[in-house]
Amino acid sequence: MAEPLSPADRSSLAAEQGPVSMAVGGVMVLEAGPGLHHDRVLERVRSRLHLIPRYRQRLRQPAPGVTNPVWVDDDHFDLGWHVRRAALPPGSGETALAELVGIEMSRKLDRSRPLWELTVVDGLEGGRAALLAKMHHALVDGVAAVDIGTVLLDPSPEPLDLPAPEGDWQPRPYDRRRHLARLASTPAVQATKLLRDSAQRALATTDPRRAVDDLRGATELLVQLARTRPAAPMTSLNDGIGPNRRFAMVRAPLAGVKAAGKAGGGTVNDALLAAVAGMLRRTVDSGGREPVVLVPVSVRREGESGGNRISTVLVDLPTDVDDPLERVQAVRGATERLKGSAAVRAGALLVGASGWAPPLVSSTLARAMSGVRAFNLVVSNVPGPQQPFYLNGCRVLAAHPAVPLNPSSQGLTVGIISYDGQVCFGLLADRDLDPPLAELDAALRAALDELLAAA
């Protein structure tokens, strides 16, 4: 048994080269309680693993360089290897927790195993604990990661009764020869022929569902970014990255952010982008030009789960605007102009097509995108649940996302999730970024304070 990866999932595998790690992360801070002991968490995951079958699957490459990888059941799946434990010095604060997250996000996931890890972190002040989740982007995107996180959690202190199927889980056998024989009859694996006549086929096709047309659309988008849109300004955020990361956590009240968005004539998302603009205004010299952020947009349909279903748009941030509410208004104007535009559709094509073709073509497209300085940083805002969630009776107090640095010219990402009346930021940065992450952390807090005070 083998299951294909989606085009966007293959794209994220192709992008993981050199210092780029495509692991998506998140850390939840929980109140104290016996339900957070490592053995209790291990048992919780074991009891609900049937709800997320991909977590027992690993990548398999039938013919490296010719065919795309597929998901197969892991014959040697070891849950204890994936659910781990770490201990901070007793009474540690969230700064120590953030440092641990940075270290964990510096290490790439082992592709010979299912692409996820869960670490129970003890030692936080007040007896609190944390849960650090780490998954490859090929496994989930931001919205799907929220869905999977809630599988392990409960909406009340009393755990839900979610009985597992009868009998022990057994991996389904994988026959490599049968899989290759089946693939050999499909045009997608004829890499030589594809590279020779893809341009002709792309011009001839009119069916948007065909993969060649997706490739044509992605290529056109790359040309558009390179030729018609000015390159994003060169900043210190784009000097290149190494393999190591730092992480910071910031929180703000959701009600205050909503009020600021409304006062500035915009939405919550506009207010959050305005706060990021305020952070960059204080710390980054963009040479008098507006920095550009890449904002992922979910295009997931109702009822879909797992995998990547995203598009992307580029937004210019008004760092030259002094008044925080005027910044909200300026961001609102920029995002309104993008709604329903070809940029949203083209972004979806790029994400899809860059993983459609055989790995050689996927890698080429990933490198081509890396060579275009179309944006300065990624800001990913994922709506989360506005009710408290619990793990084995222990309340989740906050949840901070960690968005991977990609491509290698991007030294900072800003992940945002709203949860239980607050907005939680996760700043992931190259360990040697200039300005240091500590300065960006302080600048974001100041920008949020300024925005909330103006509402």
C-alpha positions in Angstrom: 0.0 0.0 0.0 1.3 3.4 -1.0 -0.3 6.8 -0.9 0.9 9.7 -3.1 2.0 13.1 -1.7 0.1 16.2 -2.8 2.0 18.6 -5.1 2.5 21.1 -2.3 3.8 18.4 0.0 6.4 17.4 -2.6 7.3 21.0 -3.0 8.1 21.3 0.7 10.4 18.3 0.5 12.2 19.8 -2.5 12.7 23.1 -0.6 14.5 21.4 2.3 18.1 21.9 1.1 21.2 23.1 2.8 20.3 25.2 5.9 16.6 25.1 5.2 14.5 22.9 7.5 10.8 22.5 6.6 9.7 21.5 10.0 6.6 23.3 11.3 6.5 23.6 15.1 4.4 24.8 17.9 4.7 25.0 21.7 1.8 24.8 24.1 2.1 26.1 27.7 -0.1 24.1 30.1 -1.1 24.5 33.7 0.3 22.1 36.3 -1.2 18.6 36.7 -0.3 14.9 36.9 -1.8 14.5 33.4 1.3 16.0 31.9 3.7 13.3 33.1 5.5 11.8 30.1 3.9 8.4 30.5 0.4 9.9 30.6 1.0 11.9 27.5 2.4 8.9 25.8 -0.7 6.9 26.6 -2.9 9.8 25.3 -1.1 9.8 22.0 -1.3 6.0 21.7 -5.1 6.0 22.4 -5.8 8.5 19.7 -3.2 7.7 17.0 -5.9 5.9 15.0 -7.4 9.3 14.3 -4.3 10.5 12.6 -3.1 7.5 10.5 -0.4 9.6 8.7 1.5 9.7 12.0 2.4 6.0 11.5 3.6 6.5 7.9 7.0 7.4 6.5 8.4 8.4 3.2 9.4 5.8 0.6 11.3 6.6 -2.6 10.5 3.9 -5.2 13.1 5.2 -7.7 15.1 8.1 -6.4 15.3 11.0 -8.9 12.7 9.5 -11.2 9.5 9.0 -9.3 8.1 11.1 -6.5 8.1 9.8 -2.9 5.0 8.1 -1.4 3.6 7.5 2.1 3.8 3.9 3.3 3.1 2.4 6.7 6.2 2.2 9.0 7.0 -1.5 9.6 9.1 -0.5 12.7 7.0 2.3 14.1 8.1 3.1 17.7 5.8 5.6 19.5 8.3 6.0 22.3 10.8 7.4 19.9 8.4 10.1 18.7 7.0 11.1 22.1 10.0 12.4 24.1 10.7 14.2 27.4 12.9 17.2 28.2 13.5 18.9 31.6 14.3 22.6 32.2 15.9 23.7 35.4 13.1 23.8 38.0 11.4 27.2 38.1 12.4 28.2 34.6 10.6 31.0 32.8 9.4 31.1 29.2 12.7 32.5 28.0 14.3 29.2 28.8 11.5 27.4 27.1 11.9 29.5 24.0 15.6 28.7 23.9 14.8 25.0 24.0 12.3 25.4 21.1 15.0 27.2 19.1 17.4 24.3 19.6 14.8 21.7 18.7 13.8 23.6 15.6 17.5 23.6 14.5 17.5 19.9 14.0 16.0 18.4 10.9 13.5 15.5 11.1 14.6 12.0 10.3 13.1 11.1 6.9 13.5 7.4 7.5 10.8 7.7 10.2 7.3 9.3 10.4 7.9 13.0 10.1 6.9 14.2 13.6 8.0 14.5 17.2 6.3 15.5 20.4 8.3 16.6 23.4 6.9 17.0 27.0 8.9 19.8 28.7 9.0 19.9 32.5 10.4 22.5 34.9 8.4 25.7 34.1 7.7 28.0 37.0 4.5 27.4 38.9 4.7 23.7 38.1 3.6 24.3 34.6 4.7 22.2 31.7 4.9 22.6 27.9 4.3 20.4 24.9 6.5 21.0 21.9 5.1 19.6 18.6 7.3 19.4 15.5 6.1 18.1 12.1 7.4 18.3 8.6 5.6 20.7 6.3 4.9 17.7 4.0 2.8 16.3 6.7 0.6 19.3 7.5 0.2 23.0 6.8 -0.7 25.5 9.5 -4.5 24.9 9.4 -4.1 21.1 9.3 -1.7 21.4 12.2 -4.3 23.0 14.4 -6.8 20.2 13.4 -4.3 17.5 14.5 -3.4 19.3 17.7 -7.0 19.4 18.7 -7.2 15.6 18.1 -5.0 15.1 21.1 -6.8 17.7 23.2 -10.3 17.9 24.8 -12.8 20.8 25.0 -13.3 20.1 28.7 -11.2 18.9 31.7 -13.0 15.5 31.3 -11.3 13.5 28.4 -13.5 12.5 25.6 -14.2 8.8 25.1 -12.7 8.1 21.6 -12.4 4.3 21.5 -9.8 2.8 19.1 -10.6 0.1 16.6 -10.5 -3.4 17.9 -7.2 -5.2 17.6 -3.7 -3.9 17.4 -2.6 -1.8 14.5 -0.8 -3.7 11.7 1.3 -2.0 9.0 0.0 -2.6 5.5 2.6 -4.2 3.2 4.3 -2.2 0.5 5.3 -3.9 -2.8 7.9 -1.7 -4.4 8.0 -3.7 -7.7 4.2 -3.5 -8.1 4.2 0.2 -7.3 7.0 0.9 -9.9 5.2 -1.2 -12.5 2.0 0.8 -12.0 3.9 4.1 -12.2 5.8 3.2 -15.3 2.6 3.3 -17.3 1.8 6.9 -16.3 3.2 9.9 -18.2 4.2 11.7 -15.0 7.3 9.5 -14.5 8.6 9.9 -18.1 11.0 12.6 -16.9 13.0 12.8 -20.1 10.0 13.2 -22.3 8.5 15.7 -19.9 11.5 17.9 -19.9 11.7 17.8 -23.7 8.1 18.7 -24.6 6.5 20.3 -21.5 6.5 23.7 -23.1 4.6 22.5 -26.1 2.1 20.6 -24.0 1.6 23.6 -21.7 0.7 25.8 -24.6 -1.7 23.3 -26.0 -3.6 22.4 -22.9 -6.7 24.3 -21.7 -7.6 22.0 -18.7 -6.6 23.8 -15.5 -6.6 20.4 -13.7 -3.7 19.1 -15.8 -0.4 19.2 -14.0 1.5 20.7 -17.1 -0.8 23.7 -17.0 -0.1 24.1 -13.3 3.6 24.1 -14.2 3.0 26.8 -16.8 1.1 28.9 -14.4 3.8 28.6 -11.8 6.5 29.6 -14.3 4.5 32.6 -15.4 4.2 33.7 -11.8 8.0 33.4 -11.4 8.5 35.6 -14.4 6.0 38.1 -13.0 7.8 38.3 -9.7 11.1 38.7 -11.4 10.2 41.2 -14.1 7.0 43.2 -13.4 7.1 43.5 -9.6 10.1 45.3 -8.1 12.2 43.1 -5.9 11.7 43.4 -2.2 14.2 45.8 -0.6 17.4 44.3 0.6 17.5 44.2 4.4 19.6 42.5 7.1 16.8 39.9 7.4 17.8 38.6 4.0 21.6 38.1 4.3 21.2 34.3 4.3 20.8 31.8 7.1 22.7 29.0 8.9 21.3 25.8 10.3 20.6 27.0 13.8 17.5 28.9 15.1 16.3 31.1 18.0 12.6 31.4 19.1 10.6 34.0 21.0 7.0 34.1 22.3 4.8 37.2 22.5 1.1 37.4 23.6 -1.6 40.1 23.3 -5.3 40.2 24.1 -7.5 39.4 21.1 -10.2 41.9 22.1 -7.6 44.7 22.1 -6.3 43.7 18.7 -9.9 43.5 17.3 -10.6 47.0 18.7 -7.4 48.4 17.1 -8.4 46.8 13.8 -11.8 48.3 13.9 -10.5 51.7 15.0 -8.2 51.7 12.0 -10.9 50.6 9.6 -9.5 47.1 9.2 -9.7 43.6 10.4 -7.8 41.6 13.0 -5.4 40.4 10.4 -4.8 44.0 9.2 -4.0 45.0 12.8 -1.6 42.1 13.2 0.3 43.0 10.0 0.4 46.7 11.2 2.0 45.5 14.5 4.6 43.6 12.4 5.2 46.8 10.4 5.7 48.6 13.7 8.2 46.0 14.8 10.2 46.4 11.5 10.0 50.2 11.7 11.9 50.1 15.0 14.6 47.6 14.0 15.2 47.1 10.3 16.5 49.5 7.7 14.8 48.9 4.4 16.4 51.8 2.6 13.3 54.0 2.6 11.2 51.3 0.8 8.3 49.2 2.2 9.3 45.7 3.3 7.3 42.9 1.7 5.7 40.1 3.6 4.6 36.8 2.2 1.2 35.9 3.7 0.0 32.4 3.3 -3.8 32.1 2.6 -5.7 28.9 3.2 -7.7 27.7 0.3 -8.8 24.5 2.1 -12.4 23.4 1.2 -14.9 22.6 3.9 -14.4 19.0 5.0 -10.8 18.6 3.8 -8.1 17.7 6.3 -4.4 17.0 6.3 -1.8 18.0 3.7 -1.3 21.4 2.2 -4.1 23.5 0.8 -2.6 27.0 0.6 -2.0 30.0 -1.6 0.2 33.0 -1.0 0.0 36.8 -1.5 2.6 39.6 -1.2 1.8 42.6 1.0 3.8 45.8 1.3 4.1 46.9 4.9 3.8 50.7 5.6 6.9 51.0 7.9 7.1 54.7 7.0 3.8 55.5 8.7 4.2 56.8 12.2 0.6 56.6 13.6 -0.4 52.9 14.5 -4.0 53.3 13.4 -3.0 54.9 10.1 -0.7 51.8 9.6 -3.8 49.6 10.0 -5.6 51.7 7.4 -2.7 51.4 5.0 -2.5 47.7 5.4 -6.2 47.4 4.8 -5.9 49.2 1.6 -3.2 46.9 0.4 -5.0 43.7 1.3 -8.3 44.9 -0.2 -6.6 45.5 -3.6 -5.4 41.8 -3.5 -8.8 40.2 -2.8 -9.9 38.1 -5.8 -6.8 39.1 -7.7 -4.9 36.9 -10.1 -2.1 36.9 -7.4 -4.2 34.6 -5.2 -4.8 32.2 -8.0 -1.2 32.3 -9.2 0.0 31.6 -5.7 -2.0 28.5 -5.5 -0.6 27.4 -8.9 3.0 27.9 -7.7 2.5 25.9 -4.5 0.9 23.1 -6.5 3.1 22.9 -9.5 6.4 23.2 -7.8 5.9 19.7 -6.4 4.0 18.1 -9.3 6.8 17.1 -11.7 9.5 14.5 -11.0 12.0 15.6 -8.2 14.4 17.1 -10.7 11.9 19.6 -11.9 10.6 20.2 -8.3 14.1 21.1 -7.1 14.7 23.4 -10.1 11.5 25.3 -9.3 12.4 25.5 -5.6 15.8 27.0 -6.5 14.3 29.4 -9.0 11.9 30.8 -6.3 14.8 31.1 -3.9 16.6 33.3 -6.4 13.8 35.9 -6.6 13.9 38.3 -3.7 10.1 38.7 -3.8 9.6 39.2 -0.1 11.5 39.9 3.2 9.7 37.7 5.6 6.7 35.4 6.1 3.8 36.3 8.4 1.5 33.3 8.9 -1.8 34.0 10.8 -3.9 30.9 11.7 -7.2 31.3 13.4 -7.4 29.0 16.5 -10.2 28.0 18.9 -11.6 30.6 21.2 -12.5 28.1 23.9 -10.0 26.6 26.3 -8.6 23.1 25.6 -7.2 20.5 27.9 -4.8 17.7 27.9 -5.5 15.0 30.4 -7.4 17.6 32.5 -4.6 20.2 32.3 -5.7 23.5 30.6 -3.7 24.8 27.7 -2.8 28.4 28.6 -1.1 29.5 25.3 0.0 28.1 22.0 2.8 29.6 19.9 3.6 28.5 16.3 7.0 28.2 14.7 7.0 28.7 10.9 10.1 27.4 9.0 12.6 29.7 7.4 12.4 29.3 3.6 14.1 30.0 1.3 17.7 30.4 2.6 17.6 34.2 2.2 14.8 34.5 4.8 16.1 35.0 8.3 12.8 35.6 10.2 9.3 34.3 10.2 6.3 35.4 12.3 3.8 32.8 13.2 0.5 33.9 14.8 -2.4 31.9 16.2 -5.4 33.2 18.1 -6.5 31.1 21.1 -8.9 31.5 24.0 -9.1 35.2 23.9 -5.5 36.0 23.1 -3.2 36.3 20.1 0.0 34.2 20.4 3.1 35.1 18.3 6.0 32.8 17.6 9.1 34.4 16.2 11.6 32.0 14.5 14.9 33.4 13.4 18.3 32.5 12.3 20.5 32.2 15.4 22.9 34.9 14.1 20.3 37.3 12.7 21.0 41.0 12.7 19.1 42.6 14.5 19.2 39.9 17.2 15.9 38.2 17.9 15.8 39.7 21.4 15.6 43.2 19.8 12.8 42.1 17.4 10.9 40.6 20.4 11.1 43.8 22.3 10.1 45.8 19.3 7.0 43.7 18.6 5.9 44.1 22.2 6.3 47.9 21.9 4.4 48.0 18.6 1.6 46.0 20.1 1.4 48.2 23.2 1.3 51.2 20.9 -1.5 49.7 18.8 -3.6 48.7 21.8 -3.2 52.1 23.4 -4.4 53.8 20.3 -7.6 51.7 19.9 
